[in-house]
Structure formats: structure tokens, C-alpha cells
């Protein structure tokens, strides 16, 4: 995911949230949750770099 452009990370978040909120989405839910968490982690790293803050 690190190679993806920022717009990809931004646009992926609401899609993943919609899929996770679907009560009928039972298959691959763990993988989808991991994708959402990874997306947030990478998006946060990009935001920190843009703001000039150090990564933790």
C-alpha cells in the first residue's frame, strides 16, 4: 500500500467502511478489517510527513 498514491488511500477508506458496516458481509471480514487498519496507518504516515512531524 505504500506505493499507492494518496488519493487511493483517501478513496479506499469510505469503501472499506461501507463494506464493514454491511451486516451481511461475513466472508473475508477479517481481511477487510485488516485492509482498513493498514489503510489508516499508511494515511496517517503520509499526513505526518506532510505536516513535518516525526513518525512514531
Backbone as numpy.savetxt, mean C-alpha at the origin, in Angstrom:
# Nx Ny Nz CAx CAy CAz Cx Cy Cz
7.77 -3.66 -5.07 6.95 -2.48 -5.07 7.82 -1.22 -5.07
9.05 -1.33 -4.65 9.94 -0.17 -4.58 10.19 0.43 -5.95
10.06 -0.37 -7.00 10.32 0.12 -8.36 9.12 0.85 -8.95
7.98 0.73 -8.30 6.75 1.31 -8.83 6.75 2.83 -8.67
6.15 3.55 -9.61 6.04 5.01 -9.46 5.08 5.37 -8.32
5.20 6.59 -7.84 4.38 7.02 -6.70 2.89 6.95 -6.99
2.49 7.25 -8.23 1.06 7.21 -8.55 0.51 5.80 -8.38
1.33 4.79 -8.63 0.89 3.40 -8.50 0.54 3.11 -7.04
1.42 3.53 -6.14 1.18 3.30 -4.72 -0.06 4.06 -4.26
-0.21 5.27 -4.74 -1.36 6.08 -4.37 -2.66 5.45 -4.86
-2.67 5.00 -6.10 -3.89 4.44 -6.69 -4.20 3.03 -6.19
-3.20 2.32 -5.75 -3.41 0.95 -5.27 -4.13 0.93 -3.92
-3.89 1.93 -3.09 -4.46 1.95 -1.74 -5.98 1.86 -1.72
-6.73 2.71 -2.45 -8.20 2.61 -2.38 -8.73 1.32 -2.99
-8.02 0.79 -3.97 -8.46 -0.49 -4.56 -8.33 -1.60 -3.53
-7.18 -1.66 -2.86 -6.97 -2.69 -1.84 -7.96 -2.52 -0.68
-8.22 -1.27 -0.28 -9.17 -1.02 0.80 -10.57 -1.50 0.42
-10.97 -1.25 -0.80 -12.29 -1.69 -1.27 -12.40 -3.20 -1.25
-11.36 -3.86 -1.73 -11.38 -5.32 -1.75 -11.39 -5.89 -0.33
-10.62 -5.29 0.56 -10.57 -5.77 1.95 -11.90 -5.55 2.67
-12.63 -4.52 2.29 -13.90 -4.25 2.97 -15.06 -5.10 2.45
-14.83 -5.85 1.39 -15.87 -6.71 0.83 -16.05 -7.93 1.73
-17.21 -8.12 2.34 -17.41 -9.26 3.24 -17.37 -10.61 2.53
-17.52 -10.61 1.21 -17.47 -11.86 0.45 -16.07 -12.21 -0.02
-15.12 -11.34 0.21 -13.75 -11.57 -0.25 -13.02 -12.41 0.78
-13.08 -13.71 0.62 -12.44 -14.61 1.58 -11.20 -15.27 1.01
-11.15 -15.43 -0.30 -9.97 -16.05 -0.89 -8.87 -15.00 -1.02
-7.69 -15.39 -0.69 -6.49 -14.55 -0.78 -6.54 -13.31 0.10
-7.33 -13.33 1.15 -7.47 -12.15 2.00 -6.16 -11.83 2.73
-5.41 -12.85 3.12 -4.13 -12.61 3.80 -3.13 -11.95 2.86
-3.10 -12.42 1.62 -2.20 -11.83 0.63 -2.58 -10.39 0.33
-3.87 -10.13 0.26 -4.36 -8.78 0.01 -4.02 -7.85 1.18
-4.17 -8.34 2.39 -3.82 -7.54 3.57 -2.32 -7.24 3.58
-1.51 -8.20 3.20 -0.05 -8.00 3.12 0.28 -6.97 2.06
-0.39 -7.03 0.93 -0.18 -6.06 -0.13 -0.51 -4.65 0.37
-1.62 -4.52 1.08 -2.02 -3.23 1.63 -0.98 -2.70 2.63
-0.51 -3.57 3.50 0.50 -3.17 4.49 1.81 -2.78 3.81
2.24 -3.56 2.83 3.46 -3.24 2.09 3.32 -1.91 1.35
2.16 -1.72 0.75 1.92 -0.48 0.02 2.04 0.72 0.97
1.45 0.62 2.14 1.53 1.71 3.11 2.98 1.95 3.55
3.72 0.89 3.75 5.11 1.03 4.17 5.94 1.75 3.10
5.79 1.35 1.85 6.53 1.99 0.77 6.08 3.43 0.57
4.79 3.67 0.63 4.27 5.04 0.48 4.82 5.94 1.58
4.92 5.40 2.80 5.45 6.17 3.92 6.93 6.50 3.69
7.68 5.55 3.17 9.10 5.79 2.88 9.25 6.91 1.85
8.42 6.88 0.81 8.48 7.93 -0.20 8.15 9.28 0.41
7.14 9.33 1.27 6.74 10.58 1.90 7.86 11.13 2.77
8.53 10.27 3.51 9.63 10.71 4.35 10.76 11.27 3.52
11.08 10.64 2.41 12.16 11.11 1.55 11.81 12.48 0.97
10.56 12.67 0.59 10.15 13.95 0.02 10.21 15.06 1.06
9.88 14.73 2.30 9.88 15.72 3.37 11.27 15.98 3.93
12.26 15.19 3.51 13.62 15.36 3.98 13.87 14.75 5.33
12.94 13.94 5.82 13.11 13.28 7.11 13.92 12.02 6.94
14.50 11.56 8.02 15.24 10.31 7.99 14.29 9.14 8.09
14.67 8.06 7.40 13.89 6.83 7.51 14.20 6.14 8.81
13.21 5.41 9.33 13.43 4.65 10.56 13.47 3.19 10.24
